[in-house]
Amino acid sequence: MACLSIHFPDQANDIRRLRSSDTVFAQICADFESLAALLPCDASDPRNSDLIDSLRGLEDEIKTYLSSHSAPPEG
């Protein structure tokens, strides 16, 4: 979850909630974390372009999922 918290700091609660209740979203997050763990320190290395493209795609999926499944604001 630490990796996702860095990329989505304002959505940490929504991510935790959705991961525990939605298996598809949980798998998307697990895939993102697995690929992020493979990224070496030098993310600018051109040999990592496929990995970076995959991470960006998963990041977009997570953003889309969060926007369509976000909890209403408490008030």
N, C-alpha and C positions, 0 to 999 in steps of 0.2 A: 504494500500500500504506500510505502514511502515514495516510490518512484511516481506513482499517480498523484500523490499529494504535491509533488514539485510541479507537475504539469497542470494540475487542476486544483490549486490551493483553495479556491472559493467553493468548490463542489465536493469537498471531502465527505461531508455528511451524506449527500445524495449518492455518492459512489458507494459508501459503506452500505447504505440502505438497499440500493439496487443490486449490489453484489450478493447480498444475503437472500434476496427474494427473486432474482431473475438469473437463470442459469446461462442464458445467451450473453447477457451483459457481463456476468462473471467470467465467461470464457474469453470475451473480448479483452477484458482487463488483464487476465492471466497471460494472454498472447502478447499484449503490450509490455507487460513486465518481463516476460521471457526474452523478447527481442531487445529491450532496453538493457538487460543484463549482458547481452552479447556485444554491445557497442563499446569499443575500446575508448580509451581516454581521448584519442585524437579523432573526434567526430568529423573533422574536415577532410580526412583521408578519402580520396576519390574511390578507393576500393570498397568503401562502406555505403556507396550510394543506394544500392538495393535495400540494405537494411534500414537506412534512413527513410527511404520512400515508403517502406512497409510501416515503419513507426508513425510516419505522418498520416498514412491511411487509417491506421488504428486510432490515432489521436482524433481524426475527423469523425470516425465512427462513434467514439466515446462522446465527443461534443454533441453530435446529433442525437444520440441516445439520451444524454442528460437533458437536452433542451426539450425533448418530447416526453420525458418521464420525470421531470423535476417536481418536487413537492411544492405545494402552494406556500407562499410566505406565511409565517406565523404572525398572528396579529391579534 
